[in-house]
Amino acid sequence: MSLLTILLNILLPPLAVFLKHGLGTTFLISLILTLIGWLPGVIHAFIVNK
């Protein structure tokens, strides 16, 4: 995982997931989790972007 990916996972989780996986269910889940709370979005982004 690159430094840029790590920073995006922390600052903008949906963007990090989008850049890695494109538009799809993974992106939508990340977006919903980030809207619910920032921390669930970050955790999901780190798990998905291993």
C-alpha positions as CSV (number, residue, x, y, z in Angstrom):
1,M,0.0,0.0,0.0
2,S,1.5,3.3,-1.0
3,L,1.7,6.4,1.1
4,L,-0.9,8.2,-1.1
5,T,-3.4,5.4,-0.5
6,I,-2.8,5.5,3.2
7,L,-3.4,9.2,3.3
8,L,-6.5,9.0,1.2
9,N,-7.8,6.1,3.3
10,I,-7.6,8.4,6.3
11,L,-8.7,11.7,4.8
12,L,-11.2,10.7,2.1
13,P,-12.1,7.0,2.4
14,P,-14.6,6.9,-0.5
15,L,-12.1,8.5,-2.9
16,A,-9.5,5.9,-1.9
17,V,-11.9,3.1,-2.6
18,F,-13.1,4.7,-5.8
19,L,-9.5,5.0,-7.2
20,K,-8.8,1.3,-6.3
21,H,-12.1,-0.3,-7.3
22,G,-14.1,2.2,-9.3
23,L,-17.8,2.8,-9.0
24,G,-19.7,-0.2,-7.5
25,T,-21.0,-1.7,-4.4
26,T,-17.7,-1.3,-2.5
27,F,-17.7,2.4,-3.2
28,L,-21.3,2.8,-2.2
29,I,-20.7,0.9,1.1
30,S,-17.7,3.1,1.8
31,L,-19.7,6.3,1.0
32,I,-22.5,5.2,3.3
33,L,-20.2,4.3,6.1
34,T,-18.3,7.6,5.8
35,L,-21.6,9.5,5.9
36,I,-22.7,7.6,9.0
37,G,-19.4,8.2,10.7
38,W,-15.9,9.0,9.6
39,L,-14.2,6.1,11.5
40,P,-16.3,3.3,10.0
41,G,-15.5,4.6,6.6
42,V,-11.8,4.7,7.4
43,I,-11.8,1.2,8.7
44,H,-13.7,-0.1,5.7
45,A,-11.3,1.7,3.3
46,F,-8.3,0.1,5.0
47,I,-9.8,-3.4,4.9
48,V,-10.8,-3.1,1.2
49,N,-7.6,-1.5,0.0
50,K,-5.2,-4.0,1.5
